[in-house]
């Protein structure tokens, strides 16, 4: 029986989806993988066909509608999605599933950042479990979606990702899960995925709109609620990433990375 359902939303991703699929090769026998295409006009569908993977179709316009389509199409124990320009570290994902306790509902971990050519930039650690809710309530995003595994039962119970958001439905899902007392488990510093940074991605092109939507999402969850606990957790989280900050600037200098790819993720 498959242990994980993986959805790959795709729109004109021919330049990168091959590497994404290659990163999943070692997971194939344990996973049901759905490519959810939104009317690609490049070679994306040809690559999907060559990989012998099922392709679902969702009109362009909302990433999370495509993700939900793929994840609800499966029936495996765990679910996750990966963008068609990112990578999963298959062995790390397999180990996380093997090590998961029966009461774990969301498994999350550290993430690498790579550039458009796949060159390593830096690693990044999320906040510890107890810090997640206070930090979300304070307007921060203390974990990344890449490599995060969700129990299917919880995903279904919470209704999947909210399609009223175009950019931050993953953060809204973590927020809703925390408010529902879902059991989050951090897997330690070993990285589980790679987040590709390039100028064409939504996080670069729609940065202002994303920030505005994130602020609106926090307001829907009760608005900014800062506290001494949250401020202490914020600085603890920053300290956890001290090595990443040094690594970031060193690598940026070595490979000539653009300034926009050198900023910290530890911001509202």
C-alpha positions in Angstrom: 0.0 0.0 0.0 1.2 3.5 -0.8 2.3 5.5 2.2 2.3 8.9 0.6 0.3 10.9 -2.0 2.3 13.6 -3.7 0.7 16.3 -5.8 2.8 18.4 -8.3 1.0 21.5 -9.5 2.4 22.5 -12.8 2.1 25.4 -15.3 4.7 25.7 -18.1 7.3 24.0 -15.9 9.3 22.1 -18.6 12.5 23.7 -17.5 12.5 22.3 -14.0 9.9 19.6 -13.6 12.3 16.9 -14.9 14.6 17.5 -11.9 11.6 17.5 -9.5 10.5 14.1 -10.8 14.0 12.7 -10.6 14.2 13.7 -7.0 11.1 11.4 -6.4 12.6 8.4 -8.2 13.4 6.5 -4.9 9.9 7.2 -3.6 8.0 5.8 -6.6 7.2 2.4 -5.1 6.0 4.0 -1.8 4.1 6.9 -3.4 1.2 7.8 -5.6 2.2 10.8 -7.6 -0.2 13.1 -9.5 0.9 15.9 -11.8 -1.9 18.5 -11.8 -1.5 20.6 -14.9 -3.1 24.0 -15.6 -3.1 24.2 -19.3 0.7 24.2 -19.9 1.8 25.1 -23.4 5.4 24.1 -23.2 6.8 20.6 -22.9 5.5 19.9 -19.3 3.0 17.3 -20.5 5.5 15.5 -22.6 7.8 15.1 -19.6 4.9 13.9 -17.5 4.0 11.3 -20.2 7.6 10.1 -20.4 7.6 9.6 -16.6 4.5 7.5 -16.9 2.7 9.5 -14.2 -1.1 10.3 -14.1 -1.9 13.8 -15.1 -5.0 15.7 -13.8 -6.2 19.0 -15.2 -7.3 22.1 -13.3 -7.8 25.5 -14.9 -5.0 28.1 -14.2 -5.7 30.7 -11.5 -5.3 29.0 -8.1 -2.3 26.8 -7.1 -4.2 25.4 -4.1 -7.1 24.2 -6.2 -4.6 22.1 -8.2 -2.9 20.9 -5.0 -6.3 19.8 -3.5 -7.2 18.0 -6.7 -4.1 15.9 -6.6 -4.1 15.2 -2.9 -7.8 14.2 -2.7 -7.3 11.9 -5.7 -5.1 9.6 -3.6 -5.7 7.4 -0.6 -2.2 7.1 1.0 -1.5 7.5 4.7 0.4 10.8 4.3 0.0 13.7 1.8 2.3 16.5 0.6 2.8 18.6 -2.5 5.9 19.9 -4.2 6.1 22.7 -6.7 7.4 21.8 -10.1 10.6 23.7 -9.5 11.5 22.3 -6.1 13.1 19.0 -4.9 12.2 16.4 -2.3 15.0 14.4 -0.6 13.5 10.9 -1.0 15.6 9.1 1.6 14.9 11.8 4.2 11.1 11.6 3.5 11.1 7.8 3.7 12.9 7.9 7.0 10.5 10.5 8.4 7.6 8.3 7.6 9.3 5.3 9.2 10.2 7.2 12.4 6.8 8.9 12.8 5.0 8.1 16.0 1.4 7.0 15.7 0.2 10.3 17.1 2.1 12.5 14.7 -0.1 14.5 12.4 2.2 16.9 10.7 5.9 16.2 10.1 8.1 19.2 9.2 11.8 19.8 8.8 14.7 21.9 7.6 14.9 23.0 4.0 17.8 23.9 1.6 17.6 26.8 -0.7 19.0 26.4 -4.2 19.3 28.9 -7.1 17.8 28.6 -10.6 20.7 26.4 -11.7 20.3 24.0 -8.7 23.3 25.4 -6.9 23.1 25.2 -3.1 22.7 28.5 -1.4 22.0 27.8 2.3 20.0 25.7 4.7 17.2 27.0 6.9 15.7 25.6 10.2 12.0 26.2 11.1 11.0 27.0 14.7 10.5 24.3 17.3 7.0 22.9 17.8 6.0 25.0 20.9 7.0 28.2 19.1 4.8 27.7 16.0 1.5 29.1 17.2 2.9 32.1 19.0 5.0 33.0 16.0 2.1 32.6 13.5 0.0 34.8 15.8 2.7 37.4 15.8 2.6 37.5 11.9 5.6 35.3 11.1 5.9 32.2 8.9 8.1 29.9 11.1 8.0 26.8 8.8 8.2 26.0 5.1 5.8 23.8 3.2 8.5 22.0 1.2 9.0 18.5 2.7 6.1 18.8 5.1 4.0 15.6 5.5 0.3 15.7 6.6 -1.7 12.8 7.8 -4.6 12.2 5.4 -7.1 12.1 8.2 -6.1 15.6 9.3 -6.0 17.0 5.8 -9.5 15.8 5.1 -10.8 16.9 8.5 -9.6 20.5 7.8 -10.9 20.5 4.3 -7.6 20.7 2.5 -6.0 24.0 1.6 -8.4 27.0 1.4 -8.8 28.2 -2.2 -9.8 31.7 -1.1 -6.1 32.3 -0.8 -3.8 32.4 -3.9 -0.5 32.6 -2.2 -0.6 31.7 1.5 -3.1 28.8 1.9 -0.3 26.6 3.2 0.4 29.1 6.1 -3.4 29.3 6.7 -3.5 25.5 6.9 -0.7 25.3 9.5 -2.4 28.0 11.4 -5.8 26.2 11.4 -4.0 22.9 12.3 -2.3 24.6 15.3 -5.6 26.1 16.4 -7.1 22.6 16.2 -4.3 21.2 18.5 -2.8 19.0 15.7 0.4 17.3 16.7 3.4 18.8 14.9 6.7 17.0 14.9 10.0 18.6 13.9 12.5 16.1 12.4 15.8 17.9 13.3 18.4 19.7 11.3 18.7 17.1 8.5 17.1 18.8 5.4 14.1 17.2 3.7 13.6 19.3 0.6 15.1 22.1 -1.5 13.3 25.3 -2.3 14.5 26.8 -5.7 14.9 30.5 -5.8 14.5 32.2 -9.2 13.1 35.4 -10.6 10.1 33.8 -12.3 8.6 32.2 -9.2 5.5 33.5 -7.5 7.4 34.4 -4.3 9.5 36.8 -6.3 7.0 38.2 -8.8 4.1 38.5 -6.4 5.9 39.4 -3.2 3.9 42.5 -2.4 0.6 40.7 -3.0 1.8 37.7 -0.9 2.6 40.0 2.0 -0.8 41.7 1.8 -2.6 38.3 1.7 -0.5 37.0 4.6 -1.5 40.0 6.7 -5.2 39.5 5.8 -4.9 35.8 6.7 -3.5 36.6 10.1 -6.3 39.1 10.6 -8.8 36.3 9.9 -7.2 34.3 12.6 -7.6 37.0 15.2 -5.1 39.6 14.2 -1.5 40.2 15.4 -1.1 39.0 19.0 2.4 39.7 20.1 3.7 38.6 23.5 6.9 38.3 25.5 6.8 34.5 24.7 6.5 35.2 21.0 9.4 37.7 21.1 11.6 35.2 23.0 10.7 32.4 20.6 11.5 34.7 17.6 15.0 35.4 18.8 15.5 31.7 19.7 14.4 30.9 16.2 16.8 33.4 14.7 19.7 32.0 16.8 18.9 28.5 15.5 19.6 29.9 12.0 22.8 31.8 12.9 24.9 29.4 10.8 22.5 29.8 7.9 23.0 33.6 7.9 26.7 33.3 7.6 26.4 30.6 5.0 23.9 32.7 3.0 26.3 35.6 2.6 29.3 33.4 2.0 27.6 31.5 -0.8 26.1 34.6 -2.3 29.6 36.1 -2.6 31.0 32.8 -4.0 28.5 32.4 -6.8 27.4 36.0 -7.4 23.8 35.4 -6.3 21.4 38.3 -6.8 20.6 40.3 -3.7 16.9 39.4 -3.8 17.9 35.7 -3.2 20.1 36.6 -0.2 17.5 37.9 2.3 16.4 36.1 5.4 13.1 34.1 5.5 12.6 35.1 9.1 10.4 38.1 8.4 6.7 38.8 8.6 
